[in-house]
Amino acid sequence: MEAVNTEEVHLRHVEKDVVIPKMMREKAKELCAEKVEAFTNCCKESGLLMVFKCREQNALLKECLTLHYKDRAFFEECKQEYIREKLEFERTGIPKKNRTQKLPTM
């Protein structure tokens, strides 16, 4: 397989400003899973009073997520992953979600 320099891949505006940030949000939620769970549980337990009762959990969650959103290295990591997925799709024509599915057996 030929090595491809991911720095040479041109990304469209929508990829840089929408697709990669979306990937970052999804990954940041995974990295902040403990705080997401704490906030979710607080909201479930508090009902309509969640706005007042879950301020601390919400603040901790926002802090964790923002830390990742502003991290240039994290952006670059997600960008490189996106480029690898894009190149693999261009090479195979198979989207990432379909590549992990098993082929049906007869």
Summary of the structure (lengths in Angstrom):
residues: 106
radius of gyration: 18.6
end to end distance: 30.8
largest distance: 57.2
contacts: 235
relative contact order: 0.14
helix: 78%
strand: 0%
